[in-house]
Amino acid sequence: MSSIESNIKSEYKNVAVFGQGFVGLPLALSFAFRGCNVLGIDVIQGLVDDINNGITYHTESFDGKSIQEILKEQIDLGRYRATTDTAYAMKNCNNIIVTVGIPIRNGEHDLSDLLSCISEIGKNLKREDLVVIRSTVIPGTTEERILPILEMESGMKAGEDFYLAYSSERIAEGRAFEEFAYMPTVVAGINDESAKRAKELLSIVCKTDVIVASDMKVVETAKVFENVQRDVNIAMVQEFARFTEALGIDIYEVIKVANTHKRVNLLTPGPGVGGYCIPNAYYYLEPKAEELRVNLDILKLARLKNSDIPNVIVSMLEGELLKLGKKIETSRVGVLGIAMKDYSNDDRISPPIEIIKILLEKGARVFAYDPVVPTKYDFKVDSIEEAVEEKDAILILAKQKGYDRFNEEIVNKIKKGTVIFDTRNIISEKKEDLKARGMFVITI
Ligand SMILES: NC(=O)c1ccc[n+]([C@@H]2O[C@H](COP(=O)([O-])OP(=O)(O)OC[C@H]3O[C@@H](n4cnc5c(N)ncnc54)[C@H](O)[C@@H]3O)[C@@H](O)[C@H]2O)c1
């Protein structure tokens, strides 16, 4: 890559990134192509093997190169390698970045991955090492949970013998490399020296402001608020969509008009809120709010409303099919897109998957096409044709290249009388044409 930094101080040359997932891999590569020696640590042997063989399914790119090209280049240059060997990585690196997450299951958080990672780091920690937590956490986690484990396992004191900082991860999947570099990065340390060192380390990758906040809790909390505000905004616009449907006007036109106001920025409705970040965010606040006896009713309602959108979508589809005398349990439903958002390969907490599960539970036959998501499912098909031909309904749930423009070639494969339910606003220009050709179009 073109962006090698000539002036990286020797103390920041060796970087270990724990967790080689959607954040950790592109972050590790960002340090590598700027000239650091980077080890990426993960507990999944198959993932580590794939990565070391140049295989990743992520859809990231930077400077005209795909993540696959960047990965191969950095492996060949010997600047990046993945490993499961924590002790080896800790021996060779003095800058430790943690991107291991806190999964939420049925509304409950699970700290075990993160804390076991921290425990391994603590056991192998050396004097003067810098540990930067980059995972999204329950506010207070770095000081209350992570610091005591690091001190206990290492027998050293944070801020004196080793350095500890928290820096929130703010990227969106698909724009990771660009946002590591050009989204302001926020950091705080257990003491000034920790914050200073973390800022210097992060500045190797971040080419815009690295903002130092007064307290790690501030950065942890700001991160969760950033995500929760999107959750609430999306819940609000979903209600707006129900209102405009009932009123018989187009939500997208209303949003476009409203957003001409300089202080208004309405988001767009869709099939639900997916991914690891926004749906989890409320559940990172809730436990701390309970401890502090703070009421989060609005935030909770927004979360519940958003998690119910897949049911709303299926009900809308059922209603439309019933108008045509068809029952969902005997319907063949084509689905375009199973990723958690447009142009992504990530199907974690994916609204399309939720919608498909509900459809299957109701007895529908589902034929879902997504050329980018690698996960295997029984309901997946290998071509657009299999998803759109001879169907009672077609649901457009996530855009991918190949059908983000609903062109004539696709339309010609759809039979008359098919319900087309567009939740991604890709057929608005063709709506009247499709209706004239005997299809039933609904949008959200
Ligand atoms: N994905 C995003 O767009 C995004 C954006 C901002 C913030 N975040 C936050 O960043 C963090 C990572 O998210 P992600 O999407 O990369 O998750 P991910 O699940 O893709 O990656 C986490 C990786 O950590 C690995 N892991 C688990 N235990 C480990 C251990 N003990 N040692 C080493 N590795 C271990 C897992 O195997 C996994 O590959 C989360 O806290 C998330 O909330 C994610």
The ligand as a MOL file (V3000), in Angstrom:
LIG
                    3D

  0  0  0     0  0            999 V3000
M  V30 BEGIN CTAB
M  V30 COUNTS 44 48 0 0 0
M  V30 BEGIN ATOM
M  V30 1 N -18.6830 -5.0030 13.5550 0
M  V30 2 C -18.7480 -3.6840 13.6180 0
M  V30 3 O -19.1000 -3.0080 12.6510 0
M  V30 4 C -18.3660 -2.9550 14.8800 0
M  V30 5 C -18.3600 -1.5560 14.8590 0
M  V30 6 C -18.0040 -0.8780 16.0190 0
M  V30 7 C -17.6950 -1.5810 17.1670 0
M  V30 8 N -17.7360 -2.9470 17.1700 0 CHG=1
M  V30 9 C -17.3620 -3.6450 18.3930 0
M  V30 10 O -16.0860 -4.2330 18.1580 0
M  V30 11 C -16.0090 -5.4870 18.8400 0
M  V30 12 C -15.6980 -6.5900 17.8560 0
M  V30 13 O -16.7590 -6.6980 16.9500 0
M  V30 14 P -16.6480 -7.6310 15.6710 0
M  V30 15 O -17.8220 -7.2990 14.8230 0
M  V30 16 O -15.2920 -7.5410 15.1060 0 CHG=-1
M  V30 17 O -16.8610 -9.0670 16.3440 0
M  V30 18 P -16.4490 -10.4720 15.7180 0
M  V30 19 O -17.2950 -11.4720 16.3970 0
M  V30 20 O -16.4680 -10.3850 14.2240 0
M  V30 21 O -14.9410 -10.6390 16.1810 0
M  V30 22 C -14.5500 -10.9460 17.4800 0
M  V30 23 C -13.5290 -12.0480 17.3810 0
M  V30 24 O -12.9940 -12.2800 18.6900 0
M  V30 25 C -12.6560 -13.6260 18.7380 0
M  V30 26 N -12.4070 -14.0350 20.1230 0
M  V30 27 C -13.2730 -14.4840 21.0630 0
M  V30 28 N -12.6240 -14.7530 22.2080 0
M  V30 29 C -11.3150 -14.4550 22.0000 0
M  V30 30 C -10.1520 -14.5240 22.8040 0
M  V30 31 N -10.2080 -14.9490 24.0510 0
M  V30 32 N -8.9870 -14.1520 22.2500 0
M  V30 33 C -8.8990 -13.7410 20.9660 0
M  V30 34 N -9.9810 -13.6400 20.1660 0
M  V30 35 C -11.1680 -14.0140 20.6700 0
M  V30 36 C -13.8240 -14.3230 18.0850 0
M  V30 37 O -13.4860 -15.6360 17.6850 0
M  V30 38 C -14.1000 -13.3860 16.9240 0
M  V30 39 O -13.4530 -13.7990 15.7350 0
M  V30 40 C -17.3260 -5.6570 19.5690 0
M  V30 41 O -17.2050 -5.1520 20.8650 0
M  V30 42 C -18.2710 -4.8000 18.7770 0
M  V30 43 O -19.3570 -4.3520 19.5530 0
M  V30 44 C -18.0540 -3.6590 16.0500 0
M  V30 END ATOM
M  V30 BEGIN BOND
M  V30 1 1 1 2
M  V30 2 2 2 3
M  V30 3 1 2 4
M  V30 4 1 4 5
M  V30 5 2 4 44
M  V30 6 2 5 6
M  V30 7 1 6 7
M  V30 8 2 7 8
M  V30 9 1 8 9
M  V30 10 1 8 44
M  V30 11 1 9 10
M  V30 12 1 9 42
M  V30 13 1 10 11
M  V30 14 1 11 12
M  V30 15 1 11 40
M  V30 16 1 12 13
M  V30 17 1 13 14
M  V30 18 2 14 15
M  V30 19 1 14 16
M  V30 20 1 14 17
M  V30 21 1 17 18
M  V30 22 2 18 19
M  V30 23 1 18 20
M  V30 24 1 18 21
M  V30 25 1 21 22
M  V30 26 1 22 23
M  V30 27 1 23 24
M  V30 28 1 23 38
M  V30 29 1 24 25
M  V30 30 1 25 26
M  V30 31 1 25 36
M  V30 32 1 26 27
M  V30 33 1 26 35
M  V30 34 2 27 28
M  V30 35 1 28 29
M  V30 36 1 29 30
M  V30 37 2 29 35
M  V30 38 1 30 31
M  V30 39 2 30 32
M  V30 40 1 32 33
M  V30 41 2 33 34
M  V30 42 1 34 35
M  V30 43 1 36 37
M  V30 44 1 36 38
M  V30 45 1 38 39
M  V30 46 1 40 41
M  V30 47 1 40 42
M  V30 48 1 42 43
M  V30 END BOND
M  V30 END CTAB
M  END
